[in-house]
Amino acid sequence: MENKSIVAYSDLVVRINELKVQKKMRENELQITFNAVATSLNLGSVLNSLTHQDKPMEFAKSGLKMALSLISGLLLGRHRSIKGYLSSMMVEKFTTLLVDNNLITIVAGISSLFKKTNNQ
């Protein structure tokens, strides 16, 4: 940004108009950049990009593992005592093995439970 000497009122008006145009251009660039960042951080677009990949079952496995980890941590008191932490870690390891080996069976069982509750 260069400093121009202003000696007359007309020079001042011209300079103000130049700065207004620069300001408007920078605001537009900033808005475009912000929209791009907001879109990239949007949870829906992240989920859509993950589910359109070749491995949707891996996405389901990781979601189920995180949910089971949260539930076991809450039920067994992971943050309350050492005993609770160790027991929740053991349960988490067991459920991880269970999910890795039997995901399709688990999903089928859960969907059948939802079908039964919807029919009643």
N, C-alpha and C positions, 0 to 999 in steps of 0.2 A: 504494500500500500504506500503510495507516494504522497507526499505533502505538496499541495499546490498552493501557491501564494494567491490570496484573494485580495484584490484591491478595489473592486467595485461590487455594487449590489447584484448586478447581473451575473458576475462570477460566482457569487455566493449561491444564487438560485440554481445555477447550472450544477455546481458541486453538490448541493442538497439533492437535486434530482438524480445525479449519478449515484450517490450513496443510497438513495431509496431503491434504485434499480438493483444495485448490488445486494442490498438487504433482502429484497424479494427473491432474487435468484438463490441466495444461500438458504432462505427459509424453505423454498421448494426442494432444494437438494436435501436438506435435513429431513423434511417430511417424507421424501422418497426413501431415504435411508432408514428412518424410523419404521415406516411401514414394512420394509423388507425384514428388519430385525423382529418386529412384532409377529410377522407371518412365520418366520423361522422358529420362534419360541411358542407359537400357538400349539396347544396340546392336541387339538384335533388334527392338525396337519402332521404332527409328529406321529400320531397313531395311524393315520392313513398311510404315511410313507412306510411305517413298519409293517402294516398288514398287507401291503402290496408287494412285499418282498417274497422271495421263494420259500421262506420258512415261517409261516404263520403259527405253526405248532410250537416253535421255539419261543415265540412271543407269548403264547398262552401258558407255556411252562413257566416262564420267568414271572408272569403275573400271578400265577397260582402259588409259586414258591414264596413270593413276597407277601401275599395274603396269609398264607399259612405261618410264615415267620412272624408277622404282626400278631396274629391270633395267639400263637403259642407264647409269644413274649408277654402279651397282656394277661393270658390265663395263668401262666406259671410265675409271673412276677419277675421278669428278667432284670429289672432295674431296682428291685427291692432287696435282694440278698444274693449271696454267692450260690447258695443252693438253688434258688430260682433261676439264676443265670445258667448254671450247669445243666439243670433239667431242661430248660428251654432250648439250649444248644443241642442236647441229645435228641429231643423231639424234632427239632428242625432238621437235623441230619437224617433222621428216620423218614420224615415226610418228604424230604428232597429225594431220597432213594425211591420212595413209593411213587412220587409224581414222575420221576424220570422213566420208570419202568412201566407204569400203568396209566399213562395220561388219557389214552383213548377210552379205557374202561371207566375212568373217573368222570370224564365229560359225558359219556353215555348215561352213567348213573345219575348225574346231576340233572341232565335233560329229562330223564324219565321221571324224576321227582317233580320237576316243574310241570310236566304233562299231567301227572296225577293230581296235583293241586289245582290245575286249571280245569280239569274235567269235573271236579267235585263241586 
